[in-house]
Amino acid sequence: MDISIYGFHDSSLCLKQDGEYFIYEFERFANERYAVLTSHWNSAAPDRELVKSFYSYIFRLHKISKVTNCYTNQFYHIDQEIIREVIPVENFVPMDHHFAHASSAYRQSPFDDCWVISYDGDGDNVDGSKSSFTVWRAEGEQISLVHDFQPYTSYSLGNCYLGLTGALSTIKKRKAQKDRYLYQGGNSGKLMGLASYGTPIESIKPAMMDFYDNGTLQQQAELERLYGKQLTTDALSGQEEYDFAATLQWAFEDKFFRVFDTLGVAPGSRVVVSGGCALNILVNQRLQDMGFQVYVPPNSADCGLSFGMLAHHIGDRHVDLTYRGFEILDSDDPLPEGFSKTAVSNSDIAELLYTKKKIIGYIHGRAECGPRALGNRSILCYPTIPHLKERLNAEVKFREWFRPFGAVTRLESVPKYFLNGSESRYMSFCPTLRPEYRFPSITHVDNTCRVQTVTSAQHPDLYDILSRIDGMGGEGILLNTSFNIKGKPILSKLADAFETLRDTKLEGFVYNGNFYERC
C-alpha cells in the first residue's frame, strides 16, 4: 500500500483502495482549524498522541498493516518517526510543493491538454529551495514546468495579500494558544469579502505594486510613508479600512495578470488554477469572463497536495474527489437529552426550507474535500428569510458582519439567476446576480454571489430538494454555508452538530434520513 502525506497547515493523508481515493484532512479529526501534522517546530507541534490516533484510525479502518511508499511534502524526520510508531513504512519519498499542486488540480480536471498555474504564499522543494508562483503545461500524462518565477518572495501573492491584513480591525484575528501552530491564513478570505466595501486608493497604488513585487519590510515602510499611517495591528477602521482592503485586492489582481500576460496563453485556452491563491474567486471569475476555460479544484489549497503526490505515481486522471473526505466519526445512539428525531424525506426537507423557512444543517455521506461546504456538511436555508445574513453571522456562525454567504442552485438554473454564470461545482466563481434575484442574504455588496452548481448526477438528493422547492412555487436556489462555527473546521462528528444546535440559533439538522431539533 502506498500513501501520501502533506504535513503543514491544511495537513492531509491520501490513499487509494478498491479503486477509490480517500482524503483525510487532519483538521477535521483534530477539530482544530488549520491543524498541522508535523512536529518539526517544537513551539507549534501537535499533540503526539492525537497524531498517532489519526494514523491509527485510518489504518485500522482500511485494514492496512504496512506502507511501502509514503510520498511527502513538508513532512520531516521526526514525523517519520511518529508514523513508524503506528505502522511500518519502507520508504519516504519527498516531492516538490508546487508540482503536487499542479498534479492535484490537473488530475481532477476534465482536461487532457491545458495550462496549469499554481500560486500561493510559498512551498518547499526537495532541493531545499522555495517556490510561490509556477506555471506548467499538462498534456496526457506529462506535466512540464514552463516557469518557476524567482525570487519567490517577489511572486508570493499569498504572503503579500495576507501580510497586511493585520492592520484591518474589522477582521477578527485568531488568538495564539500555547504550543499550538497559529495560522492567520483565514484572514485572506475575509479580506476578499471586505474589499468590496471600498475603493482602491490611487495615491498608494504604485507603492502597493512595489510591495507585491518585492514583499519586503522596506517596501512596507514606503507604503506606510505614502499612506501617512503605520500599518500596525488593527490600525485601520471604517471606510479607510475598506479602501485599504480594496487596494490590497486590486494589487493582487494587478500582479496576477501582469504575470499571466507574459505567458502567451491564447484566448479561449484551458487554464487550471491551483494553490491557496486559487481561492481568490475574483481572479477566477475575471479569467472566466475573459473567455478562458477555467477549472479550479475543490481542494486547491494545501489540503489537495497529498492527492497530487499519490495520483502522480499511480497515474490517474479525471478523478472526482468532491465527496471523498471523512465519514461521520460518531453516532446518535443514544440520542442526547433535549433533542428529538423525526424521519424525513426530501419532500419534507423542501418543506422545512421553503414553507417553514427553517435554518437547518444538512449532513450527507462522506465529507467534502477542501474548505467549501458543497451539500454534505452544509447549513442550508431559503434566501428570502428577512435579515438572514445578519442572523447567520451573529447568531449561528459568530463571525464578522460583512462576511458574505454562497448559494447552491441547479446547473440548468444558472442563466435564470446570473448574468455571467456557468458551471461552478466547487464555489470557485462569483458571477453577477440578475437584479430581480439579488436576495440580500446571498448577494454581496458588489452584486456577485459565490455559487455552487449541482446536477442530478453530482448530488441527487440536493438536486431533488432544489427541484421540489421549485415545484412548490419557490425559487430553486438556497443559501449554502459550511456546517461549523467560528474557529472550527467543517464538522466530522454528530456531537458537534448537537452542540451547534444547542448553543446557536440553528433550528435543526438532517442526517441519515432524520431531522433532529431541540425538544
Secondary structure, DSSP 4 states (H G I P E B T S, - for coil): --EEEE-SSS-EEEEEETTEEEEEEHHHHHTSTT-----SSGGGPPPHHHHHHHHHHHHHHTT---EEEEEEES--HHHHHHHHTTS-EEEEEE--HHHHHHHHHHHHSS-SEEEEEEEEEEEE-TTS-EEEEEEEEEETTEEEEEEE-SSGGGG-HHHHHHHTGGGBTTSPPPPP-TTS----THHHHHHHHHHTTS---GGGHHHHHHHHHH-SHHHHHHHHHHHTS---TT-B-HHHHHHHHHHHHHHHHHHHHHHHTTS-PPTT-EEEEESGGGG-HHHHHHHHHTT-EEE--TT-SGGGHHHHHHHHHHT--S---TT-SPPP-S---SPPTTEEEEE--HHHHHHHHHTS---EEEE-SSPPSSSS--SSEEEEE-TTSTTHHHHIIIIIS---TT---EEEEEGGGHHHHBSS----TTS---PBBPGGG--TTT--TTSB--EEEE-TTT-HHHHHHHHHHHHTTS-SEEEEEES--TTSPSP--HHHHHHHHHHSS---EEETTEEEEE-
